[in-house]
Amino acid sequence: MAARVIAQLVVNATSIFTRAFVTAYQQAVRNAKAGGGAAASGAAARSIKLKMQTDEALKILDIEKVDLNRTILEERYKRLFETNDPAKGGSFYIQSKIFRSKEALDKELEELEKSSNSSDPKTSPEEPKTK
């Protein structure tokens, strides 16, 4: 008699667990279909947030924003990158921060060059016409 009661409890518990699992799985599928773009944009926002900011990159490479140019950037990057070479007892972590700093500042310089080219009156696409 006790074995029969235990068997019924096991069957009922298994049935309840299975229904709950199937319902949760169906809900997860519906959420994925409805919000697939939202999840992807959330991941993109997190990756953008993780990129190094210009201020931090300037501090790491010890460059003032007004002094920022390609020559100084390359010189500081090369010196610091070689100094922190793990083969010479340096830190891979610091070396990677230096690399990411250079990437961020390269991007900043590209944006500055684009903006200065677009505001340059010689290259302005809309020049006044004279008759």
Beta strands, then each sheet from edge to edge (+ up, - down):
end
